Amino acid sequence: MAQETADISLLAADLRGVPRTIRLARALRRTIATNIILALAIRVALVPLALVGVADLWVAILGDVGGTLAISGYSLRLLRGVR
């Protein structure tokens, strides 16, 4: 029961991994915030262009897919690990 309600659970008696886990959690929070800001910025830029007819449907689709790929690539940086 305690593991399900805890913010963090230690699976070993070794506490040396705790600082790395905290750094990783902070990096994850920054990455999530950046991803949300980038996704919103892409949509804020594309929606008005599509509404006035400057960007047609394909431009909006490519911008959305490109933004999704960029955000996914940015998130993959976390797999390298935090020092």
C-alpha positions in Angstrom: 0.0 0.0 0.0 2.8 2.4 0.8 4.5 1.9 -2.5 1.3 2.8 -4.4 0.9 6.1 -2.6 4.6 7.2 -2.3 6.1 9.8 -4.6 9.2 7.7 -4.9 10.0 4.1 -3.9 13.4 2.7 -3.1 13.8 -0.7 -4.5 17.3 -1.2 -2.9 19.0 -0.2 0.3 21.5 1.8 -1.7 20.7 5.5 -1.5 23.3 6.7 -4.0 20.8 6.7 -6.8 18.4 9.2 -5.1 20.2 12.4 -6.3 20.3 11.1 -9.9 16.5 10.3 -9.7 15.8 13.8 -8.4 17.8 15.3 -11.3 16.0 13.1 -13.8 12.6 14.1 -12.3 13.5 17.8 -12.6 14.7 17.3 -16.2 11.5 15.5 -17.0 9.4 18.4 -15.6 11.4 20.9 -17.7 11.0 18.8 -20.8 7.2 18.4 -20.3 6.8 22.2 -19.8 8.9 22.9 -22.9 7.0 20.4 -25.0 3.7 22.0 -24.0 5.0 25.4 -24.8 6.3 24.3 -28.2 3.1 22.4 -29.1 1.0 25.5 -28.2 3.3 27.8 -30.1 3.1 25.7 -33.3 -0.7 25.7 -33.1 -0.9 29.4 -32.3 1.2 30.1 -35.4 -0.6 27.7 -37.7 -4.3 28.3 -36.9 -4.3 32.0 -37.8 -2.4 31.3 -41.0 -5.0 28.6 -41.9 -7.9 30.9 -41.0 -6.8 33.7 -43.4 -5.9 31.2 -46.1 -2.2 31.7 -46.2 -1.6 28.1 -45.0 -3.7 25.4 -46.6 -4.6 22.1 -45.0 -1.4 20.4 -46.1 0.8 23.1 -44.6 -1.1 22.8 -41.3 -0.9 19.0 -41.3 2.9 19.0 -42.1 3.4 21.7 -39.4 1.6 19.6 -36.9 3.4 16.4 -37.8 6.7 18.2 -37.9 6.0 19.7 -34.5 5.1 16.3 -33.1 8.3 14.8 -34.4 10.4 17.7 -33.0 8.8 17.4 -29.6 9.3 13.6 -29.6 12.9 14.1 -30.5 13.4 16.6 -27.8 11.8 14.2 -25.3 14.2 11.4 -26.4 17.1 13.4 -24.9 16.0 12.1 -21.5 17.0 8.5 -22.6 20.7 9.6 -22.6 20.4 10.1 -18.9 21.0 12.9 -16.6 24.5 13.3 -15.0 
